[in-house]
């Protein structure tokens, strides 16, 4: 039973790490896409006065989206961690009761 608890907690930790890693990967993808888009815009023949605000807006939106996804992922990870702590406590209490004969 303790092995199951350990495995459950480890699985939750792995899931939380996976969510954070996916968020970081997506963040990097968004930033890379925005930089590529900015390069395309800057290399075009359009006047810089028209392009610069659009480029800044794209980069700003990408950063905002990345920040939002990171915060969401951190929140999910915290929820998973809190849930794991609760489950460990419940299982520990159950084991103690079983050992004491209070099933």
C-alpha positions as CSV (number, residue, x, y, z in Angstrom):
1,X,0.0,0.0,0.0
2,X,2.8,2.5,0.8
3,X,4.3,1.6,-2.5
4,X,1.0,2.5,-4.2
5,X,1.0,5.9,-2.4
6,X,4.6,6.6,-3.5
7,X,3.8,5.6,-7.1
8,X,0.7,7.9,-7.1
9,X,2.6,10.8,-5.7
10,X,5.4,10.2,-8.2
11,X,2.9,10.0,-11.1
12,X,1.3,13.3,-10.0
13,X,4.8,14.9,-9.8
14,X,5.6,13.6,-13.3
15,X,2.3,15.0,-14.6
16,X,3.0,18.4,-13.1
17,X,6.4,18.5,-14.6
18,X,5.0,17.5,-18.0
19,X,2.5,20.3,-17.9
20,X,5.1,22.8,-17.0
21,X,7.5,21.5,-19.7
22,X,4.7,21.7,-22.3
23,X,4.0,25.3,-21.2
24,X,7.6,26.2,-21.5
25,X,7.9,24.5,-24.9
26,X,4.8,26.3,-26.2
27,X,6.1,29.6,-24.8
28,X,9.3,29.2,-26.7
29,X,7.3,28.3,-29.9
30,X,5.2,31.4,-29.6
31,X,8.2,33.6,-29.1
32,X,10.0,32.0,-32.0
33,X,7.0,32.4,-34.2
34,X,6.6,36.1,-33.2
35,X,10.3,36.7,-34.0
36,X,10.0,35.0,-37.4
37,X,6.9,37.1,-38.1
38,X,8.7,40.2,-37.0
39,X,11.6,39.4,-39.3
40,X,9.2,38.9,-42.3
41,X,7.5,42.2,-41.6
42,X,10.8,44.1,-41.2
43,X,12.2,42.6,-44.4
44,X,9.3,43.7,-46.5
45,X,9.2,46.9,-48.5
46,X,6.6,48.5,-46.2
47,X,7.4,51.7,-44.4
48,X,8.8,51.0,-41.0
49,X,6.3,53.4,-39.4
50,X,3.5,51.1,-40.3
51,X,5.2,47.9,-39.5
52,X,6.8,48.7,-36.1
53,X,3.6,49.0,-34.1
54,X,2.3,45.8,-35.7
55,X,5.5,44.0,-34.8
56,X,5.5,45.3,-31.3
57,X,1.8,44.2,-30.9
58,X,2.6,40.7,-32.1
59,X,5.5,40.3,-29.8
60,X,3.5,41.8,-26.9
61,X,0.6,39.4,-27.6
62,X,2.9,36.5,-27.8
63,X,4.6,37.3,-24.5
64,X,1.2,37.9,-22.8
65,X,0.0,34.5,-24.1
66,X,3.2,32.8,-23.0
67,X,2.9,34.4,-19.5
68,X,-0.7,33.3,-19.2
69,X,0.1,29.7,-20.2
70,X,2.9,29.5,-17.7
71,X,0.7,30.9,-14.9
72,X,-2.0,28.4,-15.9
73,X,0.5,25.5,-15.9
74,X,1.9,26.6,-12.5
75,X,-1.6,26.8,-11.1
76,X,-2.4,23.2,-12.4
77,X,0.9,22.0,-11.0
78,X,0.1,23.5,-7.6
79,X,-3.4,21.9,-7.6
80,X,-1.9,18.5,-8.4
81,X,0.7,18.9,-5.7
82,X,-2.0,20.0,-3.2
83,X,-4.2,17.0,-4.2
84,X,-1.2,14.7,-3.8
85,X,-0.6,15.9,-0.3
86,X,-4.3,15.4,0.6
87,X,-4.2,11.9,-0.9
88,X,-1.1,11.0,1.0
89,X,-2.7,12.2,4.3
90,X,-5.8,10.2,3.6
91,X,-3.9,7.0,2.8
92,X,-1.6,7.5,5.8
93,X,-4.7,7.8,8.1
94,X,-6.2,4.7,6.5
95,X,-3.0,2.7,7.1
96,X,-2.8,3.9,10.7
97,X,-6.4,2.8,11.3
98,X,-5.7,-0.5,9.7
99,X,-2.6,-1.1,11.8
100,X,-4.6,-0.1,14.9
101,X,-7.4,-2.4,13.9
102,X,-10.0,0.4,13.4
103,X,-10.8,-0.4,9.7
